[in-house]
Amino acid sequence: MPGNKPNHKLVSKPARQLLFSEALQHKRLTPTKINPQTSPPLNESTTMSDKVQPTTMDRILQEITTVSRRIEGMDASITSLTLETKSMRSDIAGFQSRVTGLEQRMGSLETQINMSQEREQDVLHLRSKLTDMEDRSRRDNIRVLGIPENEEGSDMQAFLTSTLPKMISLDFDPPLEFQRAHRIGPKHSDNSSRPRPIIACLLRHNQTRQILQVARNHGPFRIDQHEIRITTDYSKETNKRRKAFLAPRPRLRKLEMKYGLFDPARMWVTKNGVSKDFYNPTN
Protein backbone atom coordinates (compact mmCIF):
# COMPACT_ATOMS: atom_id res chain seq x y z
CA MET A 1 0.00 0.00 0.00
CA PRO A 2 1.21 3.44 -0.60
CA GLY A 3 0.85 4.34 3.03
CA ASN A 4 3.00 1.39 4.27
CA LYS A 5 6.04 1.57 1.87
CA PRO A 6 8.57 4.39 2.35
CA ASN A 7 9.01 6.69 -0.51
CA HIS A 8 12.75 6.57 -1.45
CA LYS A 9 12.35 9.37 -3.79
CA LEU A 10 11.52 11.65 -0.86
CA VAL A 11 14.84 10.80 0.92
CA SER A 12 17.84 12.72 -0.36
CA LYS A 13 21.12 11.05 -1.31
CA PRO A 14 23.11 12.38 1.69
CA ALA A 15 20.40 11.16 4.02
CA ARG A 16 20.56 7.72 2.52
CA GLN A 17 24.33 7.58 2.99
CA LEU A 18 23.97 8.59 6.66
CA LEU A 19 21.37 5.90 7.29
CA PHE A 20 23.60 3.28 5.62
CA SER A 21 26.61 4.25 7.80
CA GLU A 22 24.55 4.02 11.01
CA ALA A 23 23.23 0.64 10.07
CA LEU A 24 26.70 -0.65 9.30
CA GLN A 25 28.05 0.66 12.61
CA HIS A 26 25.22 -1.01 14.49
CA LYS A 27 25.99 -4.31 12.82
CA ARG A 28 29.68 -4.15 13.87
CA LEU A 29 28.85 -3.44 17.48
CA THR A 30 26.29 -6.22 17.75
CA PRO A 31 28.01 -9.53 18.83
CA THR A 32 27.37 -12.46 16.64
CA LYS A 33 25.64 -15.35 18.30
CA ILE A 34 26.79 -18.75 17.37
CA ASN A 35 24.16 -21.39 17.16
CA PRO A 36 25.62 -24.77 17.88
CA GLN A 37 22.94 -26.36 15.86
CA THR A 38 23.36 -24.19 12.83
CA SER A 39 27.17 -23.62 13.09
CA PRO A 40 29.29 -26.13 11.21
CA PRO A 41 31.36 -28.44 13.47
CA LEU A 42 35.21 -28.21 13.52
CA ASN A 43 36.57 -30.84 11.20
CA GLU A 44 39.90 -32.77 11.50
CA SER A 45 41.62 -30.75 8.81
CA THR A 46 41.31 -27.59 10.87
CA THR A 47 42.76 -29.34 13.95
CA MET A 48 45.67 -30.88 12.00
CA SER A 49 46.51 -27.52 10.40
CA ASP A 50 46.77 -25.99 13.86
CA LYS A 51 49.10 -28.87 14.90
CA VAL A 52 51.32 -28.77 11.76
CA GLN A 53 52.04 -25.04 11.84
CA PRO A 54 54.44 -25.16 14.86
CA THR A 55 56.40 -28.09 13.37
CA THR A 56 56.90 -26.25 10.08
CA MET A 57 58.11 -23.18 11.89
CA ASP A 58 60.64 -25.27 13.84
CA ARG A 59 61.99 -26.72 10.63
CA ILE A 60 62.27 -23.28 9.10
CA LEU A 61 64.14 -22.07 12.19
CA GLN A 62 66.44 -25.10 12.04
CA GLU A 63 67.17 -24.47 8.37
CA ILE A 64 67.81 -20.81 9.10
CA THR A 65 70.19 -21.82 11.90
CA THR A 66 71.97 -24.29 9.60
CA VAL A 67 72.32 -21.66 6.87
CA SER A 68 73.64 -19.18 9.44
CA ARG A 69 76.23 -21.69 10.61
CA ARG A 70 77.24 -22.35 7.02
CA ILE A 71 77.55 -18.64 6.42
CA GLU A 72 79.69 -18.34 9.54
CA GLY A 73 81.87 -21.20 8.26
CA MET A 74 82.14 -19.48 4.88
CA ASP A 75 83.11 -16.26 6.64
CA ALA A 76 85.84 -18.12 8.51
CA SER A 77 87.04 -19.69 5.23
CA ILE A 78 87.00 -16.32 3.51
CA THR A 79 88.97 -14.82 6.41
CA SER A 80 91.49 -17.68 6.17
CA LEU A 81 91.75 -17.24 2.40
CA THR A 82 92.24 -13.51 2.88
CA LEU A 83 95.08 -14.15 5.31
CA GLU A 84 96.63 -16.72 2.95
CA THR A 85 96.29 -14.26 0.07
CA LYS A 86 98.06 -11.59 2.09
CA SER A 87 100.79 -14.08 2.96
CA MET A 88 101.12 -15.09 -0.70
CA ARG A 89 101.32 -11.44 -1.71
CA SER A 90 104.05 -10.94 0.85
CA ASP A 91 105.89 -14.01 -0.46
CA ILE A 92 105.47 -12.83 -4.06
CA ALA A 93 106.84 -9.43 -3.10
CA GLY A 94 109.80 -11.17 -1.50
CA PHE A 95 110.33 -13.30 -4.62
CA GLN A 96 110.12 -10.24 -6.83
CA SER A 97 112.71 -8.52 -4.67
CA ARG A 98 114.97 -11.57 -4.90
CA VAL A 99 114.45 -11.81 -8.67
CA THR A 100 115.31 -8.14 -9.02
CA GLY A 101 118.47 -8.71 -7.00
CA LEU A 102 119.36 -11.75 -9.11
CA GLU A 103 118.78 -9.80 -12.32
CA GLN A 104 121.07 -7.06 -11.07
CA ARG A 105 123.71 -9.61 -10.12
CA MET A 106 123.35 -11.32 -13.52
CA GLY A 107 123.76 -7.97 -15.23
CA SER A 108 126.88 -7.33 -13.18
CA LEU A 109 128.19 -10.83 -13.97
CA GLU A 110 127.52 -10.36 -17.68
CA THR A 111 129.45 -7.12 -17.56
CA GLN A 112 132.32 -8.84 -15.77
CA ILE A 113 132.23 -11.73 -18.27
CA ASN A 114 132.38 -9.30 -21.18
CA MET A 115 135.27 -7.51 -19.53
CA SER A 116 136.97 -10.86 -18.87
CA GLN A 117 136.54 -11.88 -22.50
CA GLU A 118 138.00 -8.58 -23.63
CA ARG A 119 140.88 -9.03 -21.22
CA GLU A 120 141.37 -12.59 -22.44
CA GLN A 121 141.59 -11.34 -26.00
CA ASP A 122 144.07 -8.71 -24.87
CA VAL A 123 146.09 -11.37 -23.04
CA LEU A 124 146.11 -13.62 -26.12
CA HIS A 125 147.18 -10.70 -28.27
CA LEU A 126 149.93 -9.76 -25.85
CA ARG A 127 151.03 -13.39 -25.59
CA SER A 128 151.21 -13.61 -29.37
CA LYS A 129 153.28 -10.44 -29.53
CA LEU A 130 155.53 -11.68 -26.74
CA THR A 131 156.06 -15.01 -28.55
CA ASP A 132 156.86 -13.15 -31.76
CA MET A 133 159.35 -10.90 -29.95
CA GLU A 134 160.97 -13.91 -28.31
CA ASP A 135 161.28 -15.72 -31.64
CA ARG A 136 162.80 -12.63 -33.21
CA SER A 137 165.34 -12.36 -30.40
CA ARG A 138 166.37 -15.96 -31.16
CA ARG A 139 166.86 -15.45 -34.90
CA ASP A 140 170.64 -15.61 -34.56
CA ASN A 141 170.52 -18.80 -32.46
CA ILE A 142 170.98 -22.38 -33.58
CA ARG A 143 170.35 -25.62 -31.69
CA VAL A 144 172.87 -28.40 -32.08
CA LEU A 145 171.52 -31.81 -31.01
CA GLY A 146 173.42 -35.06 -30.50
CA ILE A 147 176.95 -33.92 -29.62
CA PRO A 148 178.11 -36.13 -26.72
CA GLU A 149 178.58 -34.60 -23.30
CA ASN A 150 182.06 -33.18 -22.54
CA GLU A 151 183.01 -33.41 -26.23
CA GLU A 152 183.42 -29.63 -26.34
CA GLY A 153 185.97 -29.52 -23.52
CA SER A 154 186.21 -26.31 -21.57
CA ASP A 155 185.59 -23.84 -24.46
CA MET A 156 182.29 -24.34 -26.30
CA GLN A 157 182.76 -21.41 -28.73
CA ALA A 158 186.19 -22.62 -29.87
CA PHE A 159 184.83 -26.14 -30.28
CA LEU A 160 181.95 -24.99 -32.51
CA THR A 161 184.17 -22.62 -34.51
CA SER A 162 186.45 -25.50 -35.49
CA THR A 163 183.87 -28.31 -35.72
CA LEU A 164 180.83 -26.83 -37.49
CA PRO A 165 182.50 -25.86 -40.81
CA LYS A 166 184.00 -29.34 -41.14
CA MET A 167 180.76 -31.08 -40.14
CA ILE A 168 178.54 -29.25 -42.65
CA SER A 169 181.32 -28.92 -45.29
CA LEU A 170 180.97 -25.18 -45.56
CA ASP A 171 183.70 -22.52 -45.52
CA PHE A 172 182.90 -19.20 -43.87
CA ASP A 173 184.52 -15.92 -44.72
CA PRO A 174 184.93 -14.26 -42.34
CA PRO A 175 185.27 -17.15 -39.89
CA LEU A 176 182.43 -18.11 -37.57
CA GLU A 177 182.10 -16.00 -34.47
CA PHE A 178 179.72 -16.62 -31.57
CA GLN A 179 178.31 -14.23 -29.01
CA ARG A 180 177.63 -17.11 -26.62
CA ALA A 181 177.30 -20.90 -26.67
CA HIS A 182 176.31 -23.36 -23.93
CA ARG A 183 174.26 -26.43 -23.18
CA ILE A 184 170.75 -26.09 -21.72
CA GLY A 185 169.15 -28.14 -18.99
CA PRO A 186 170.62 -29.95 -15.96
CA LYS A 187 173.57 -32.24 -16.49
CA HIS A 188 172.80 -35.97 -16.41
CA SER A 189 174.70 -38.13 -13.98
CA ASP A 190 174.63 -41.02 -16.46
CA ASN A 191 176.89 -40.37 -19.45
CA SER A 192 174.92 -42.87 -21.55
CA SER A 193 171.83 -40.65 -21.36
CA ARG A 194 170.77 -38.45 -24.20
CA PRO A 195 173.17 -35.45 -24.44
CA ARG A 196 171.86 -32.01 -23.65
CA PRO A 197 171.21 -29.61 -26.56
CA ILE A 198 173.66 -26.83 -27.35
CA ILE A 199 172.38 -23.29 -27.89
CA ALA A 200 174.73 -21.07 -29.89
CA CYS A 201 174.17 -17.40 -30.78
CA LEU A 202 176.16 -16.36 -33.85
CA LEU A 203 177.51 -12.87 -34.34
CA ARG A 204 176.36 -12.57 -37.98
CA HIS A 205 172.78 -13.35 -39.02
CA ASN A 206 173.72 -14.34 -42.59
CA GLN A 207 175.97 -17.11 -41.26
CA THR A 208 173.06 -18.37 -39.14
CA ARG A 209 170.88 -18.55 -42.25
CA GLN A 210 173.62 -20.40 -44.20
CA ILE A 211 174.03 -23.03 -41.48
CA LEU A 212 170.26 -23.63 -41.18
CA GLN A 213 169.86 -23.83 -44.96
CA VAL A 214 172.58 -26.49 -45.25
CA ALA A 215 171.10 -28.35 -42.26
CA ARG A 216 167.65 -28.50 -43.92
CA ASN A 217 169.03 -29.67 -47.23
CA HIS A 218 171.80 -32.05 -46.13
CA GLY A 219 171.20 -32.95 -42.50
CA PRO A 220 171.50 -34.86 -40.33
CA PHE A 221 175.29 -34.95 -39.96
CA ARG A 222 177.68 -37.33 -38.18
CA ILE A 223 180.64 -37.00 -35.82
CA ASP A 224 182.29 -40.25 -34.73
CA GLN A 225 179.14 -42.28 -35.45
CA HIS A 226 176.98 -39.80 -33.60
CA GLU A 227 174.02 -38.33 -35.47
CA ILE A 228 174.02 -34.55 -35.23
CA ARG A 229 171.06 -32.31 -36.05
CA ILE A 230 171.00 -28.51 -36.35
CA THR A 231 167.67 -26.71 -35.97
CA THR A 232 166.31 -23.23 -35.41
CA ASP A 233 165.99 -22.08 -31.82
CA TYR A 234 162.29 -21.27 -31.29
CA SER A 235 160.39 -20.22 -28.19
CA LYS A 236 158.49 -22.81 -26.16
CA GLU A 237 155.11 -21.69 -27.53
CA THR A 238 156.30 -21.85 -31.13
CA ASN A 239 157.84 -25.29 -30.64
CA LYS A 240 154.50 -26.47 -29.27
CA ARG A 241 152.70 -25.18 -32.35
CA ARG A 242 155.24 -26.74 -34.71
CA LYS A 243 154.95 -30.14 -33.00
CA ALA A 244 151.18 -30.03 -33.56
CA PHE A 245 151.84 -30.17 -37.34
CA LEU A 246 153.53 -33.58 -36.99
CA ALA A 247 150.16 -35.39 -36.73
CA PRO A 248 148.87 -34.75 -40.31
CA ARG A 249 152.17 -35.58 -42.02
CA PRO A 250 151.58 -39.38 -42.39
CA ARG A 251 148.22 -38.74 -44.01
CA LEU A 252 149.70 -36.18 -46.39
CA ARG A 253 152.40 -38.66 -47.40
CA LYS A 254 149.77 -41.34 -47.96
CA LEU A 255 147.85 -38.98 -50.23
CA GLU A 256 151.11 -38.15 -52.05
CA MET A 257 150.69 -34.46 -51.30
CA LYS A 258 153.65 -32.13 -50.99
CA TYR A 259 153.99 -30.20 -47.75
CA GLY A 260 156.47 -28.16 -45.75
CA LEU A 261 156.78 -26.10 -42.59
CA PHE A 262 157.64 -22.42 -42.75
CA ASP A 263 158.96 -20.23 -39.97
CA PRO A 264 157.81 -19.94 -37.36
CA ALA A 265 154.78 -22.30 -37.41
CA ARG A 266 153.04 -22.34 -40.78
CA MET A 267 152.49 -25.41 -42.95
CA TRP A 268 152.05 -25.27 -46.68
CA VAL A 269 150.31 -28.06 -48.62
CA THR A 270 150.26 -28.44 -52.40
CA LYS A 271 147.48 -30.34 -54.20
CA ASN A 272 146.99 -30.42 -57.96
CA GLY A 273 149.45 -27.56 -58.34
CA VAL A 274 147.61 -25.34 -55.84
CA SER A 275 149.32 -24.43 -52.57
CA LYS A 276 147.62 -23.39 -49.37
CA ASP A 277 149.00 -22.25 -46.02
CA PHE A 278 147.71 -23.47 -42.65
CA TYR A 279 148.37 -21.82 -39.28
CA ASN A 280 146.39 -24.40 -37.31
CA PRO A 281 146.78 -28.18 -37.79
CA THR A 282 143.08 -28.78 -37.03
CA ASN A 283 142.15 -27.01 -40.26
SVG drawing of the C-alpha trace seen along z (x, -y; Angstrom):
<svg xmlns="http://www.w3.org/2000/svg" viewBox="-2 -15 191 60">
<polyline fill="none" stroke="black" stroke-width="0.4" points="0.0,0.0 1.2,-3.4 0.8,-4.3 3.0,-1.4 6.0,-1.6 8.6,-4.4 9.0,-6.7 12.7,-6.6 12.3,-9.4 11.5,-11.7 14.8,-10.8 17.8,-12.7 21.1,-11.0 23.1,-12.4 20.4,-11.2 20.6,-7.7 24.3,-7.6 24.0,-8.6 21.4,-5.9 23.6,-3.3 26.6,-4.3 24.5,-4.0 23.2,-0.6 26.7,0.6 28.1,-0.7 25.2,1.0 26.0,4.3 29.7,4.1 28.9,3.4 26.3,6.2 28.0,9.5 27.4,12.5 25.6,15.4 26.8,18.7 24.2,21.4 25.6,24.8 22.9,26.4 23.4,24.2 27.2,23.6 29.3,26.1 31.4,28.4 35.2,28.2 36.6,30.8 39.9,32.8 41.6,30.7 41.3,27.6 42.8,29.3 45.7,30.9 46.5,27.5 46.8,26.0 49.1,28.9 51.3,28.8 52.0,25.0 54.4,25.2 56.4,28.1 56.9,26.3 58.1,23.2 60.6,25.3 62.0,26.7 62.3,23.3 64.1,22.1 66.4,25.1 67.2,24.5 67.8,20.8 70.2,21.8 72.0,24.3 72.3,21.7 73.6,19.2 76.2,21.7 77.2,22.4 77.5,18.6 79.7,18.3 81.9,21.2 82.1,19.5 83.1,16.3 85.8,18.1 87.0,19.7 87.0,16.3 89.0,14.8 91.5,17.7 91.8,17.2 92.2,13.5 95.1,14.1 96.6,16.7 96.3,14.3 98.1,11.6 100.8,14.1 101.1,15.1 101.3,11.4 104.1,10.9 105.9,14.0 105.5,12.8 106.8,9.4 109.8,11.2 110.3,13.3 110.1,10.2 112.7,8.5 115.0,11.6 114.5,11.8 115.3,8.1 118.5,8.7 119.4,11.8 118.8,9.8 121.1,7.1 123.7,9.6 123.4,11.3 123.8,8.0 126.9,7.3 128.2,10.8 127.5,10.4 129.5,7.1 132.3,8.8 132.2,11.7 132.4,9.3 135.3,7.5 137.0,10.9 136.5,11.9 138.0,8.6 140.9,9.0 141.4,12.6 141.6,11.3 144.1,8.7 146.1,11.4 146.1,13.6 147.2,10.7 149.9,9.8 151.0,13.4 151.2,13.6 153.3,10.4 155.5,11.7 156.1,15.0 156.9,13.2 159.3,10.9 161.0,13.9 161.3,15.7 162.8,12.6 165.3,12.4 166.4,16.0 166.9,15.5 170.6,15.6 170.5,18.8 171.0,22.4 170.4,25.6 172.9,28.4 171.5,31.8 173.4,35.1 177.0,33.9 178.1,36.1 178.6,34.6 182.1,33.2 183.0,33.4 183.4,29.6 186.0,29.5 186.2,26.3 185.6,23.8 182.3,24.3 182.8,21.4 186.2,22.6 184.8,26.1 181.9,25.0 184.2,22.6 186.5,25.5 183.9,28.3 180.8,26.8 182.5,25.9 184.0,29.3 180.8,31.1 178.5,29.2 181.3,28.9 181.0,25.2 183.7,22.5 182.9,19.2 184.5,15.9 184.9,14.3 185.3,17.1 182.4,18.1 182.1,16.0 179.7,16.6 178.3,14.2 177.6,17.1 177.3,20.9 176.3,23.4 174.3,26.4 170.8,26.1 169.2,28.1 170.6,30.0 173.6,32.2 172.8,36.0 174.7,38.1 174.6,41.0 176.9,40.4 174.9,42.9 171.8,40.7 170.8,38.4 173.2,35.5 171.9,32.0 171.2,29.6 173.7,26.8 172.4,23.3 174.7,21.1 174.2,17.4 176.2,16.4 177.5,12.9 176.4,12.6 172.8,13.3 173.7,14.3 176.0,17.1 173.1,18.4 170.9,18.5 173.6,20.4 174.0,23.0 170.3,23.6 169.9,23.8 172.6,26.5 171.1,28.4 167.7,28.5 169.0,29.7 171.8,32.0 171.2,33.0 171.5,34.9 175.3,34.9 177.7,37.3 180.6,37.0 182.3,40.2 179.1,42.3 177.0,39.8 174.0,38.3 174.0,34.5 171.1,32.3 171.0,28.5 167.7,26.7 166.3,23.2 166.0,22.1 162.3,21.3 160.4,20.2 158.5,22.8 155.1,21.7 156.3,21.9 157.8,25.3 154.5,26.5 152.7,25.2 155.2,26.7 154.9,30.1 151.2,30.0 151.8,30.2 153.5,33.6 150.2,35.4 148.9,34.7 152.2,35.6 151.6,39.4 148.2,38.7 149.7,36.2 152.4,38.7 149.8,41.3 147.8,39.0 151.1,38.2 150.7,34.5 153.7,32.1 154.0,30.2 156.5,28.2 156.8,26.1 157.6,22.4 159.0,20.2 157.8,19.9 154.8,22.3 153.0,22.3 152.5,25.4 152.0,25.3 150.3,28.1 150.3,28.4 147.5,30.3 147.0,30.4 149.5,27.6 147.6,25.3 149.3,24.4 147.6,23.4 149.0,22.2 147.7,23.5 148.4,21.8 146.4,24.4 146.8,28.2 143.1,28.8 142.2,27.0"/>
</svg>
